């Protein structure tokens, strides 16, 4: 089955927001959907721990993906 909704989240030095649980909020909202979805986080060369936090999160959530742009 193909993905019906792709949510793209741009991220540059978003460590603070990620620690506040923003990805959990996105997940809780999308889990209610009755269609297939994905979340793509695009990191544009963050210098804080954004990438590490996202990588840890996606290791536990298959519908989340990380694209690293440098």
Predicted model as a PDB file, atoms N, CA, C, CB and O in Angstrom, pLDDT in the B-factor column:
MODEL        1                                                                  
ATOM      1  N   UNK A   1       0.846  -1.184   0.000  1.00 69.00           N  
ATOM      2  CA  UNK A   1       0.000   0.000   0.000  1.00 69.00           C  
ATOM      3  C   UNK A   1       0.888   1.243   0.000  1.00 69.00           C  
ATOM      4  CB  UNK A   1      -0.960   0.001   1.225  1.00 69.00           C  
ATOM      5  O   UNK A   1       1.874   1.302   0.734  1.00 69.00           O  
ATOM      6  N   UNK A   2       0.544   2.221  -0.810  1.00 91.00           N  
ATOM      7  CA  UNK A   2       1.360   3.417  -0.917  1.00 91.00           C  
ATOM      8  C   UNK A   2       1.029   4.424   0.188  1.00 91.00           C  
ATOM      9  CB  UNK A   2       1.171   4.056  -2.283  1.00 91.00           C  
ATOM     10  O   UNK A   2      -0.034   4.387   0.807  1.00 91.00           O  
ATOM     11  N   UNK A   3       1.984   5.314   0.398  1.00 91.00           N  
ATOM     12  CA  UNK A   3       1.830   6.364   1.403  1.00 91.00           C  
ATOM     13  C   UNK A   3       0.871   7.415   0.866  1.00 91.00           C  
ATOM     14  CB  UNK A   3       3.204   7.002   1.772  1.00 91.00           C  
ATOM     15  O   UNK A   3       1.013   7.874  -0.268  1.00 91.00           O  
ATOM     16  N   UNK A   4      -0.097   7.790   1.677  1.00 96.00           N  
ATOM     17  CA  UNK A   4      -1.066   8.807   1.272  1.00 96.00           C  
ATOM     18  C   UNK A   4      -0.645  10.203   1.730  1.00 96.00           C  
ATOM     19  CB  UNK A   4      -2.446   8.470   1.831  1.00 96.00           C  
ATOM     20  O   UNK A   4      -0.943  11.197   1.068  1.00 96.00           O  
ATOM     21  N   UNK A   5       0.048  10.269   2.868  1.00 97.00           N  
ATOM     22  CA  UNK A   5       0.447  11.563   3.422  1.00 97.00           C  
ATOM     23  C   UNK A   5       1.911  11.524   3.822  1.00 97.00           C  
ATOM     24  CB  UNK A   5      -0.432  11.939   4.634  1.00 97.00           C  
ATOM     25  O   UNK A   5       2.339  10.634   4.556  1.00 97.00           O  
ATOM     26  N   UNK A   6       2.680  12.494   3.337  1.00 97.00           N  
ATOM     27  CA  UNK A   6       4.065  12.679   3.761  1.00 97.00           C  
ATOM     28  C   UNK A   6       4.163  14.032   4.448  1.00 97.00           C  
ATOM     29  CB  UNK A   6       5.059  12.584   2.549  1.00 97.00           C  
ATOM     30  O   UNK A   6       3.854  15.068   3.859  1.00 97.00           O  
ATOM     31  N   UNK A   7       4.594  14.007   5.692  1.00 97.00           N  
ATOM     32  CA  UNK A   7       4.800  15.237   6.450  1.00 97.00           C  
ATOM     33  C   UNK A   7       6.299  15.502   6.457  1.00 97.00           C  
ATOM     34  CB  UNK A   7       4.219  15.132   7.918  1.00 97.00           C  
ATOM     35  O   UNK A   7       7.079  14.656   6.894  1.00 97.00           O  
ATOM     36  N   UNK A   8       6.703  16.665   5.977  1.00 98.00           N  
ATOM     37  CA  UNK A   8       8.115  17.025   5.925  1.00 98.00           C  
ATOM     38  C   UNK A   8       8.370  18.088   6.981  1.00 98.00           C  
ATOM     39  CB  UNK A   8       8.525  17.532   4.503  1.00 98.00           C  
ATOM     40  O   UNK A   8       7.729  19.139   6.999  1.00 98.00           O  
ATOM     41  N   UNK A   9       9.325  17.790   7.865  1.00 97.00           N  
ATOM     42  CA  UNK A   9       9.668  18.712   8.945  1.00 97.00           C  
ATOM     43  C   UNK A   9      11.102  19.180   8.742  1.00 97.00           C  
ATOM     44  CB  UNK A   9       9.491  18.041  10.344  1.00 97.00           C  
ATOM     45  O   UNK A   9      12.033  18.388   8.890  1.00 97.00           O  
ATOM     46  N   UNK A  10      11.297  20.457   8.404  1.00 97.00           N  
ATOM     47  CA  UNK A  10      12.661  20.973   8.302  1.00 97.00           C  
ATOM     48  C   UNK A  10      13.242  21.153   9.702  1.00 97.00           C  
ATOM     49  CB  UNK A  10      12.690  22.315   7.518  1.00 97.00           C  
ATOM     50  O   UNK A  10      12.544  21.573  10.626  1.00 97.00           O  
ATOM     51  N   UNK A  11      14.521  20.832   9.847  1.00 97.00           N  
ATOM     52  CA  UNK A  11      15.131  20.928  11.175  1.00 97.00           C  
ATOM     53  C   UNK A  11      16.537  21.494  11.059  1.00 97.00           C  
ATOM     54  CB  UNK A  11      15.161  19.546  11.869  1.00 97.00           C  
ATOM     55  O   UNK A  11      17.382  20.965  10.338  1.00 97.00           O  
ATOM     56  N   UNK A  12      16.766  22.565  11.775  1.00 97.00           N  
ATOM     57  CA  UNK A  12      18.109  23.123  11.899  1.00 97.00           C  
ATOM     58  C   UNK A  12      18.266  23.571  13.347  1.00 97.00           C  
ATOM     59  CB  UNK A  12      18.348  24.321  10.886  1.00 97.00           C  
ATOM     60  O   UNK A  12      17.621  24.522  13.790  1.00 97.00           O  
ATOM     61  N   UNK A  13      19.118  22.885  14.066  1.00 97.00           N  
ATOM     62  CA  UNK A  13      19.361  23.183  15.481  1.00 97.00           C  
ATOM     63  C   UNK A  13      18.059  23.213  16.284  1.00 97.00           C  
ATOM     64  CB  UNK A  13      20.088  24.524  15.619  1.00 97.00           C  
ATOM     65  O   UNK A  13      17.754  24.192  16.965  1.00 97.00           O  
ATOM     66  N   UNK A  14      17.310  22.132  16.190  1.00 97.00           N  
ATOM     67  CA  UNK A  14      16.018  22.004  16.866  1.00 97.00           C  
ATOM     68  C   UNK A  14      16.086  21.115  18.109  1.00 97.00           C  
ATOM     69  CB  UNK A  14      14.991  21.450  15.905  1.00 97.00           C  
ATOM     70  O   UNK A  14      15.061  20.598  18.553  1.00 97.00           O  
ATOM     71  N   UNK A  15      17.261  20.936  18.663  1.00 97.00           N  
ATOM     72  CA  UNK A  15      17.426  20.076  19.834  1.00 97.00           C  
ATOM     73  C   UNK A  15      16.445  20.425  20.944  1.00 97.00           C  
ATOM     74  CB  UNK A  15      18.845  20.173  20.357  1.00 97.00           C  
ATOM     75  O   UNK A  15      15.820  19.536  21.521  1.00 97.00           O  
ATOM     76  N   UNK A  16      16.307  21.678  21.239  1.00 95.00           N  
ATOM     77  CA  UNK A  16      15.427  22.102  22.330  1.00 95.00           C  
ATOM     78  C   UNK A  16      13.970  21.708  22.069  1.00 95.00           C  
ATOM     79  CB  UNK A  16      15.529  23.615  22.528  1.00 95.00           C  
ATOM     80  O   UNK A  16      13.296  21.199  22.965  1.00 95.00           O  
ATOM     81  N   UNK A  17      13.490  21.938  20.859  1.00 93.00           N  
ATOM     82  CA  UNK A  17      12.105  21.579  20.531  1.00 93.00           C  
ATOM     83  C   UNK A  17      11.911  20.071  20.506  1.00 93.00           C  
ATOM     84  CB  UNK A  17      11.708  22.172  19.182  1.00 93.00           C  
ATOM     85  O   UNK A  17      10.871  19.570  20.932  1.00 93.00           O  
ATOM     86  N   UNK A  18      12.904  19.349  20.011  1.00 94.00           N  
ATOM     87  CA  UNK A  18      12.798  17.890  19.978  1.00 94.00           C  
ATOM     88  C   UNK A  18      12.734  17.314  21.388  1.00 94.00           C  
ATOM     89  CB  UNK A  18      13.982  17.285  19.216  1.00 94.00           C  
ATOM     90  O   UNK A  18      12.011  16.350  21.637  1.00 94.00           O  
ATOM     91  N   UNK A  19      13.482  17.898  22.298  1.00 93.00           N  
ATOM     92  CA  UNK A  19      13.457  17.436  23.688  1.00 93.00           C  
ATOM     93  C   UNK A  19      12.105  17.709  24.346  1.00 93.00           C  
ATOM     94  CB  UNK A  19      14.570  18.112  24.490  1.00 93.00           C  
ATOM     95  O   UNK A  19      11.739  17.042  25.313  1.00 93.00           O  
ATOM     96  N   UNK A  20      11.370  18.680  23.827  1.00 95.00           N  
ATOM     97  CA  UNK A  20      10.042  18.997  24.373  1.00 95.00           C  
ATOM     98  C   UNK A  20       8.987  18.008  23.901  1.00 95.00           C  
ATOM     99  CB  UNK A  20       9.630  20.413  23.979  1.00 95.00           C  
ATOM    100  O   UNK A  20       7.846  18.057  24.361  1.00 95.00           O  
ATOM    101  N   UNK A  21       9.354  17.104  22.981  1.00 95.00           N  
ATOM    102  CA  UNK A  21       8.420  16.074  22.562  1.00 95.00           C  
ATOM    103  C   UNK A  21       7.616  16.381  21.313  1.00 95.00           C  
ATOM    104  CB  UNK A  21       7.499  15.805  23.649  1.00 95.00           C  
ATOM    105  O   UNK A  21       6.542  15.812  21.117  1.00 95.00           O  
ATOM    106  N   UNK A  22       8.107  17.257  20.478  1.00 95.00           N  
ATOM    107  CA  UNK A  22       7.343  17.626  19.288  1.00 95.00           C  
ATOM    108  C   UNK A  22       7.099  16.423  18.378  1.00 95.00           C  
ATOM    109  CB  UNK A  22       8.071  18.721  18.515  1.00 95.00           C  
ATOM    110  O   UNK A  22       6.036  16.330  17.764  1.00 95.00           O  
ATOM    111  N   UNK A  23       8.060  15.497  18.276  1.00 97.00           N  
ATOM    112  CA  UNK A  23       7.854  14.324  17.421  1.00 97.00           C  
ATOM    113  C   UNK A  23       6.801  13.397  18.013  1.00 97.00           C  
ATOM    114  CB  UNK A  23       9.174  13.564  17.224  1.00 97.00           C  
ATOM    115  O   UNK A  23       6.046  12.762  17.277  1.00 97.00           O  
ATOM    116  N   UNK A  24       6.748  13.317  19.335  1.00 97.00           N  
ATOM    117  CA  UNK A  24       5.697  12.522  19.978  1.00 97.00           C  
ATOM    118  C   UNK A  24       4.318  13.097  19.681  1.00 97.00           C  
ATOM    119  CB  UNK A  24       5.923  12.458  21.497  1.00 97.00           C  
ATOM    120  O   UNK A  24       3.362  12.349  19.477  1.00 97.00           O  
ATOM    121  N   UNK A  25       4.214  14.419  19.655  1.00 96.00           N  
ATOM    122  CA  UNK A  25       2.934  15.060  19.350  1.00 96.00           C  
ATOM    123  C   UNK A  25       2.511  14.758  17.916  1.00 96.00           C  
ATOM    124  CB  UNK A  25       3.026  16.582  19.567  1.00 96.00           C  
ATOM    125  O   UNK A  25       1.339  14.483  17.657  1.00 96.00           O  
ATOM    126  N   UNK A  26       3.454  14.807  16.994  1.00 97.00           N  
ATOM    127  CA  UNK A  26       3.151  14.481  15.598  1.00 97.00           C  
ATOM    128  C   UNK A  26       2.706  13.028  15.492  1.00 97.00           C  
ATOM    129  CB  UNK A  26       4.382  14.739  14.690  1.00 97.00           C  
ATOM    130  O   UNK A  26       1.725  12.725  14.813  1.00 97.00           O  
ATOM    131  N   UNK A  27       3.421  12.131  16.158  1.00 97.00           N  
ATOM    132  CA  UNK A  27       3.078  10.709  16.132  1.00 97.00           C  
ATOM    133  C   UNK A  27       1.680  10.459  16.693  1.00 97.00           C  
ATOM    134  CB  UNK A  27       4.107   9.904  16.922  1.00 97.00           C  
ATOM    135  O   UNK A  27       0.895   9.730  16.086  1.00 97.00           O  
ATOM    136  N   UNK A  28       1.367  11.040  17.818  1.00 97.00           N  
ATOM    137  CA  UNK A  28       0.054  10.830  18.436  1.00 97.00           C  
ATOM    138  C   UNK A  28      -1.073  11.304  17.528  1.00 97.00           C  
ATOM    139  CB  UNK A  28      -0.024  11.555  19.780  1.00 97.00           C  
ATOM    140  O   UNK A  28      -2.126  10.671  17.456  1.00 97.00           O  
ATOM    141  N   UNK A  29      -0.853  12.407  16.840  1.00 97.00           N  
ATOM    142  CA  UNK A  29      -1.870  12.908  15.923  1.00 97.00           C  
ATOM    143  C   UNK A  29      -2.047  11.970  14.729  1.00 97.00           C  
ATOM    144  CB  UNK A  29      -1.501  14.313  15.440  1.00 97.00           C  
ATOM    145  O   UNK A  29      -3.172  11.627  14.368  1.00 97.00           O  
ATOM    146  N   UNK A  30      -0.938  11.557  14.119  1.00 97.00           N  
ATOM    147  CA  UNK A  30      -1.014  10.751  12.904  1.00 97.00           C  
ATOM    148  C   UNK A  30      -1.447   9.313  13.165  1.00 97.00           C  
ATOM    149  CB  UNK A  30       0.317  10.752  12.212  1.00 97.00           C  
ATOM    150  O   UNK A  30      -1.971   8.662  12.261  1.00 97.00           O  
ATOM    151  N   UNK A  31      -1.245   8.805  14.361  1.00 95.00           N  
ATOM    152  CA  UNK A  31      -1.678   7.439  14.674  1.00 95.00           C  
ATOM    153  C   UNK A  31      -3.187   7.281  14.552  1.00 95.00           C  
ATOM    154  CB  UNK A  31      -1.235   7.054  16.079  1.00 95.00           C  
ATOM    155  O   UNK A  31      -3.683   6.167  14.384  1.00 95.00           O  
ATOM    156  N   UNK A  32      -3.907   8.372  14.633  1.00 96.00           N  
ATOM    157  CA  UNK A  32      -5.367   8.340  14.528  1.00 96.00           C  
ATOM    158  C   UNK A  32      -5.842   8.227  13.073  1.00 96.00           C  
ATOM    159  CB  UNK A  32      -5.960   9.591  15.169  1.00 96.00           C  
ATOM    160  O   UNK A  32      -7.018   7.965  12.822  1.00 96.00           O  
ATOM    161  N   UNK A  33      -4.944   8.422  12.134  1.00 95.00           N  
ATOM    162  CA  UNK A  33      -5.311   8.400  10.719  1.00 95.00           C  
ATOM    163  C   UNK A  33      -5.607   6.981  10.268  1.00 95.00           C  
ATOM    164  CB  UNK A  33      -4.194   9.006   9.859  1.00 95.00           C  
ATOM    165  O   UNK A  33      -4.989   6.028  10.742  1.00 95.00           O  
ATOM    166  N   UNK A  34      -6.550   6.845   9.357  1.00 94.00           N  
ATOM    167  CA  UNK A  34      -6.883   5.531   8.822  1.00 94.00           C  
ATOM    168  C   UNK A  34      -6.261   5.318   7.438  1.00 94.00           C  
ATOM    169  CB  UNK A  34      -8.402   5.362   8.748  1.00 94.00           C  
ATOM    170  O   UNK A  34      -6.777   4.539   6.637  1.00 94.00           O  
ATOM    171  N   UNK A  35      -5.177   5.996   7.166  1.00 95.00           N  
ATOM    172  CA  UNK A  35      -4.430   5.860   5.919  1.00 95.00           C  
ATOM    173  C   UNK A  35      -2.942   5.800   6.253  1.00 95.00           C  
ATOM    174  CB  UNK A  35      -4.741   7.041   4.938  1.00 95.00           C  
ATOM    175  O   UNK A  35      -2.529   6.115   7.369  1.00 95.00           O  
ATOM    176  N   UNK A  36      -2.153   5.395   5.275  1.00 96.00           N  
ATOM    177  CA  UNK A  36      -0.715   5.246   5.479  1.00 96.00           C  
ATOM    178  C   UNK A  36      -0.031   6.614   5.391  1.00 96.00           C  
ATOM    179  CB  UNK A  36      -0.111   4.266   4.438  1.00 96.00           C  
ATOM    180  O   UNK A  36      -0.347   7.422   4.517  1.00 96.00           O  
ATOM    181  N   UNK A  37       0.902   6.857   6.303  1.00 97.00           N  
ATOM    182  CA  UNK A  37       1.582   8.143   6.369  1.00 97.00           C  
ATOM    183  C   UNK A  37       3.056   7.926   6.700  1.00 97.00           C  
ATOM    184  CB  UNK A  37       0.914   9.064   7.419  1.00 97.00           C  
ATOM    185  O   UNK A  37       3.467   6.845   7.122  1.00 97.00           O  
ATOM    186  N   UNK A  38       3.836   8.984   6.498  1.00 98.00           N  
ATOM    187  CA  UNK A  38       5.251   8.997   6.861  1.00 98.00           C  
ATOM    188  C   UNK A  38       5.620  10.409   7.299  1.00 98.00           C  
ATOM    189  CB  UNK A  38       6.149   8.525   5.668  1.00 98.00           C  
ATOM    190  O   UNK A  38       4.990  11.391   6.907  1.00 98.00           O  
ATOM    191  N   UNK A  39       6.659  10.478   8.124  1.00 98.00           N  
ATOM    192  CA  UNK A  39       7.195  11.771   8.548  1.00 98.00           C  
ATOM    193  C   UNK A  39       8.659  11.795   8.141  1.00 98.00           C  
ATOM    194  CB  UNK A  39       7.021  12.005  10.104  1.00 98.00           C  
ATOM    195  O   UNK A  39       9.431  10.908   8.505  1.00 98.00           O  
ATOM    196  N   UNK A  40       9.029  12.810   7.390  1.00 98.00           N  
ATOM    197  CA  UNK A  40      10.401  12.967   6.923  1.00 98.00           C  
ATOM    198  C   UNK A  40      10.984  14.201   7.588  1.00 98.00           C  
ATOM    199  CB  UNK A  40      10.469  13.079   5.364  1.00 98.00           C  
ATOM    200  O   UNK A  40      10.501  15.314   7.385  1.00 98.00           O  
ATOM    201  N   UNK A  41      12.023  13.997   8.382  1.00 98.00           N  
ATOM    202  CA  UNK A  41      12.710  15.109   9.027  1.00 98.00           C  
ATOM    203  C   UNK A  41      13.949  15.409   8.192  1.00 98.00           C  
ATOM    204  CB  UNK A  41      13.085  14.778  10.526  1.00 98.00           C  
ATOM    205  O   UNK A  41      14.766  14.520   7.953  1.00 98.00           O  
ATOM    206  N   UNK A  42      14.095  16.652   7.748  1.00 98.00           N  
ATOM    207  CA  UNK A  42      15.222  17.056   6.921  1.00 98.00           C  
ATOM    208  C   UNK A  42      16.127  17.945   7.760  1.00 98.00           C  
ATOM    209  CB  UNK A  42      14.746  17.791   5.627  1.00 98.00           C  
ATOM    210  O   UNK A  42      15.765  19.066   8.118  1.00 98.00           O  
ATOM    211  N   UNK A  43      17.311  17.425   8.066  1.00 97.00           N  
ATOM    212  CA  UNK A  43      18.283  18.184   8.860  1.00 97.00           C  
ATOM    213  C   UNK A  43      19.250  18.884   7.913  1.00 97.00           C  
ATOM    214  CB  UNK A  43      19.055  17.252   9.853  1.00 97.00           C  
ATOM    215  O   UNK A  43      19.887  18.248   7.074  1.00 97.00           O  
ATOM    216  N   UNK A  44      19.348  20.178   8.055  1.00 94.00           N  
ATOM    217  CA  UNK A  44      20.167  21.005   7.168  1.00 94.00           C  
ATOM    218  C   UNK A  44      21.467  21.418   7.845  1.00 94.00           C  
ATOM    219  CB  UNK A  44      19.389  22.247   6.729  1.00 94.00           C  
ATOM    220  O   UNK A  44      21.781  22.605   7.930  1.00 94.00           O  
ATOM    221  N   UNK A  45      22.226  20.429   8.328  1.00 95.00           N  
ATOM    222  CA  UNK A  45      23.546  20.718   8.884  1.00 95.00           C  
ATOM    223  C   UNK A  45      23.528  21.238  10.306  1.00 95.00           C  
ATOM    224  CB  UNK A  45      24.234  21.700   8.029  1.00 95.00           C  
ATOM    225  O   UNK A  45      24.348  22.089  10.652  1.00 95.00           O  
ATOM    226  N   UNK A  46      22.638  20.764  11.124  1.00 97.00           N  
ATOM    227  CA  UNK A  46      22.567  21.214  12.521  1.00 97.00           C  
ATOM    228  C   UNK A  46      23.905  21.027  13.216  1.00 97.00           C  
ATOM    229  CB  UNK A  46      21.469  20.451  13.282  1.00 97.00           C  
ATOM    230  O   UNK A  46      24.644  20.082  12.937  1.00 97.00           O  
ATOM    231  N   UNK A  47      24.199  21.941  14.122  1.00 97.00           N  
ATOM    232  CA  UNK A  47      25.444  21.865  14.888  1.00 97.00           C  
ATOM    233  C   UNK A  47      25.196  21.434  16.331  1.00 97.00           C  
ATOM    234  CB  UNK A  47      26.156  23.212  14.866  1.00 97.00           C  
ATOM    235  O   UNK A  47      26.140  21.280  17.106  1.00 97.00           O  
ATOM    236  N   UNK A  48      23.933  21.240  16.692  1.00 97.00           N  
ATOM    237  CA  UNK A  48      23.609  20.750  18.038  1.00 97.00           C  
ATOM    238  C   UNK A  48      23.318  19.249  17.938  1.00 97.00           C  
ATOM    239  CB  UNK A  48      22.375  21.531  18.655  1.00 97.00           C  
ATOM    240  O   UNK A  48      23.825  18.605  17.019  1.00 97.00           O  
ATOM    241  N   UNK A  49      22.550  18.684  18.816  1.00 97.00           N  
ATOM    242  CA  UNK A  49      22.280  17.244  18.851  1.00 97.00           C  
ATOM    243  C   UNK A  49      21.000  16.845  18.096  1.00 97.00           C  
ATOM    244  CB  UNK A  49      22.177  16.787  20.289  1.00 97.00           C  
ATOM    245  O   UNK A  49      20.458  15.765  18.329  1.00 97.00           O  
ATOM    246  N   UNK A  50      20.531  17.692  17.216  1.00 97.00           N  
ATOM    247  CA  UNK A  50      19.307  17.410  16.466  1.00 97.00           C  
ATOM    248  C   UNK A  50      19.362  16.050  15.776  1.00 97.00           C  
ATOM    249  CB  UNK A  50      19.063  18.502  15.435  1.00 97.00           C  
ATOM    250  O   UNK A  50      18.455  15.235  15.944  1.00 97.00           O  
ATOM    251  N   UNK A  51      20.412  15.799  15.005  1.00 97.00           N  
ATOM    252  CA  UNK A  51      20.508  14.542  14.254  1.00 97.00           C  
ATOM    253  C   UNK A  51      20.511  13.326  15.172  1.00 97.00           C  
ATOM    254  CB  UNK A  51      21.766  14.537  13.398  1.00 97.00           C  
ATOM    255  O   UNK A  51      19.853  12.327  14.881  1.00 97.00           O  
ATOM    256  N   UNK A  52      21.234  13.403  16.261  1.00 97.00           N  
ATOM    257  CA  UNK A  52      21.310  12.267  17.181  1.00 97.00           C  
ATOM    258  C   UNK A  52      19.954  11.959  17.801  1.00 97.00           C  
ATOM    259  CB  UNK A  52      22.332  12.541  18.279  1.00 97.00           C  
ATOM    260  O   UNK A  52      19.575  10.796  17.938  1.00 97.00           O  
ATOM    261  N   UNK A  53      19.230  13.001  18.174  1.00 97.00           N  
ATOM    262  CA  UNK A  53      17.903  12.820  18.771  1.00 97.00           C  
ATOM    263  C   UNK A  53      16.953  12.208  17.751  1.00 97.00           C  
ATOM    264  CB  UNK A  53      17.343  14.168  19.288  1.00 97.00           C  
ATOM    265  O   UNK A  53      16.199  11.290  18.077  1.00 97.00           O  
ATOM    266  N   UNK A  54      16.983  12.706  16.524  1.00 98.00           N  
ATOM    267  CA  UNK A  54      16.098  12.184  15.482  1.00 98.00           C  
ATOM    268  C   UNK A  54      16.452  10.734  15.161  1.00 98.00           C  
ATOM    269  CB  UNK A  54      16.188  13.052  14.208  1.00 98.00           C  
ATOM    270  O   UNK A  54      15.554   9.903  15.019  1.00 98.00           O  
ATOM    271  N   UNK A  55      17.723  10.418  15.046  1.00 97.00           N  
ATOM    272  CA  UNK A  55      18.134   9.043  14.748  1.00 97.00           C  
ATOM    273  C   UNK A  55      17.661   8.078  15.826  1.00 97.00           C  
ATOM    274  CB  UNK A  55      19.654   8.960  14.606  1.00 97.00           C  
ATOM    275  O   UNK A  55      17.205   6.977  15.521  1.00 97.00           O  
ATOM    276  N   UNK A  56      17.767   8.483  17.066  1.00 97.00           N  
ATOM    277  CA  UNK A  56      17.291   7.630  18.162  1.00 97.00           C  
ATOM    278  C   UNK A  56      15.776   7.447  18.052  1.00 97.00           C  
ATOM    279  CB  UNK A  56      17.667   8.243  19.546  1.00 97.00           C  
ATOM    280  O   UNK A  56      15.269   6.343  18.250  1.00 97.00           O  
ATOM    281  N   UNK A  57      15.059   8.514  17.739  1.00 97.00           N  
ATOM    282  CA  UNK A  57      13.601   8.456  17.633  1.00 97.00           C  
ATOM    283  C   UNK A  57      13.173   7.546  16.492  1.00 97.00           C  
ATOM    284  CB  UNK A  57      13.021   9.859  17.431  1.00 97.00           C  
ATOM    285  O   UNK A  57      12.280   6.716  16.668  1.00 97.00           O  
ATOM    286  N   UNK A  58      13.793   7.686  15.323  1.00 97.00           N  
ATOM    287  CA  UNK A  58      13.374   6.892  14.179  1.00 97.00           C  
ATOM    288  C   UNK A  58      13.741   5.419  14.339  1.00 97.00           C  
ATOM    289  CB  UNK A  58      13.993   7.443  12.913  1.00 97.00           C  
ATOM    290  O   UNK A  58      13.150   4.564  13.679  1.00 97.00           O  
ATOM    291  N   UNK A  59      14.697   5.111  15.196  1.00 97.00           N  
ATOM    292  CA  UNK A  59      15.029   3.707  15.425  1.00 97.00           C  
ATOM    293  C   UNK A  59      13.872   2.967  16.101  1.00 97.00           C  
ATOM    294  CB  UNK A  59      16.297   3.595  16.278  1.00 97.00           C  
ATOM    295  O   UNK A  59      13.808   1.738  16.061  1.00 97.00           O  
ATOM    296  N   UNK A  60      12.964   3.718  16.720  1.00 97.00           N  
ATOM    297  CA  UNK A  60      11.816   3.133  17.411  1.00 97.00           C  
ATOM    298  C   UNK A  60      10.500   3.387  16.686  1.00 97.00           C  
ATOM    299  CB  UNK A  60      11.732   3.678  18.814  1.00 97.00           C  
ATOM    300  O   UNK A  60       9.466   2.852  17.085  1.00 97.00           O  
ATOM    301  N   UNK A  61      10.522   4.190  15.634  1.00 96.00           N  
ATOM    302  CA  UNK A  61       9.297   4.565  14.911  1.00 96.00           C  
ATOM    303  C   UNK A  61       9.540   4.436  13.408  1.00 96.00           C  
ATOM    304  CB  UNK A  61       8.853   6.021  15.275  1.00 96.00           C  
ATOM    305  O   UNK A  61      10.182   5.292  12.799  1.00 96.00           O  
ATOM    306  N   UNK A  62       9.024   3.367  12.823  1.00 94.00           N  
ATOM    307  CA  UNK A  62       9.288   3.046  11.425  1.00 94.00           C  
ATOM    308  C   UNK A  62       8.757   4.055  10.420  1.00 94.00           C  
ATOM    309  CB  UNK A  62       8.715   1.731  11.118  1.00 94.00           C  
ATOM    310  O   UNK A  62       9.277   4.143   9.308  1.00 94.00           O  
ATOM    311  N   UNK A  63       7.758   4.801  10.777  1.00 97.00           N  
ATOM    312  CA  UNK A  63       7.169   5.761   9.833  1.00 97.00           C  
ATOM    313  C   UNK A  63       7.935   7.079   9.778  1.00 97.00           C  
ATOM    314  CB  UNK A  63       5.727   6.034  10.207  1.00 97.00           C  
ATOM    315  O   UNK A  63       7.580   7.971   9.008  1.00 97.00           O  
ATOM    316  N   UNK A  64       8.977   7.205  10.585  1.00 98.00           N  
ATOM    317  CA  UNK A  64       9.784   8.417  10.613  1.00 98.00           C  
ATOM    318  C   UNK A  64      11.101   8.163   9.886  1.00 98.00           C  
ATOM    319  CB  UNK A  64      10.038   8.879  12.071  1.00 98.00           C  
ATOM    320  O   UNK A  64      11.719   7.112  10.053  1.00 98.00           O  
ATOM    321  N   UNK A  65      11.525   9.137   9.077  1.00 98.00           N  
ATOM    322  CA  UNK A  65      12.773   9.021   8.323  1.00 98.00           C  
ATOM    323  C   UNK A  65      13.570  10.311   8.476  1.00 98.00           C  
ATOM    324  CB  UNK A  65      12.494   8.719   6.820  1.00 98.00           C  
ATOM    325  O   UNK A  65      13.013  11.378   8.733  1.00 98.00           O  
ATOM    326  N   UNK A  66      14.874  10.191   8.314  1.00 98.00           N  
ATOM    327  CA  UNK A  66      15.760  11.351   8.394  1.00 98.00           C  
ATOM    328  C   UNK A  66      16.488  11.509   7.075  1.00 98.00           C  
ATOM    329  CB  UNK A  66      16.768  11.210   9.564  1.00 98.00           C  
ATOM    330  O   UNK A  66      17.027  10.545   6.532  1.00 98.00           O  
ATOM    331  N   UNK A  67      16.501  12.727   6.566  1.00 98.00           N  
ATOM    332  CA  UNK A  67      17.328  13.085   5.424  1.00 98.00           C  
ATOM    333  C   UNK A  67      18.313  14.134   5.924  1.00 98.00           C  
ATOM    334  CB  UNK A  67      16.462  13.617   4.205  1.00 98.00           C  
ATOM    335  O   UNK A  67      17.923  15.160   6.483  1.00 98.00           O  
ATOM    336  N   UNK A  68      19.595  13.857   5.712  1.00 96.00           N  
ATOM    337  CA  UNK A  68      20.638  14.797   6.143  1.00 96.00           C  
ATOM    338  C   UNK A  68      21.166  15.555   4.939  1.00 96.00           C  
ATOM    339  CB  UNK A  68      21.795  14.056   6.866  1.00 96.00           C  
ATOM    340  O   UNK A  68      21.633  14.956   3.970  1.00 96.00           O  
ATOM    341  N   UNK A  69      21.088  16.875   5.007  1.00 93.00           N  
ATOM    342  CA  UNK A  69      21.596  17.743   3.948  1.00 93.00           C  
ATOM    343  C   UNK A  69      22.713  18.563   4.564  1.00 93.00           C  
ATOM    344  CB  UNK A  69      20.462  18.663   3.336  1.00 93.00           C  
ATOM    345  O   UNK A  69      22.551  19.158   5.630  1.00 93.00           O  
ATOM    346  N   UNK A  70      23.828  18.588   3.893  1.00 78.00           N  
ATOM    347  CA  UNK A  70      24.926  19.399   4.451  1.00 78.00           C  
ATOM    348  C   UNK A  70      25.492  20.362   3.455  1.00 78.00           C  
ATOM    349  CB  UNK A  70      26.027  18.518   4.959  1.00 78.00           C  
ATOM    350  O   UNK A  70      26.417  21.109   3.776  1.00 78.00           O  
TER     351      UNK A  70                                                      
ENDMDL                                                                          
END                                                                             
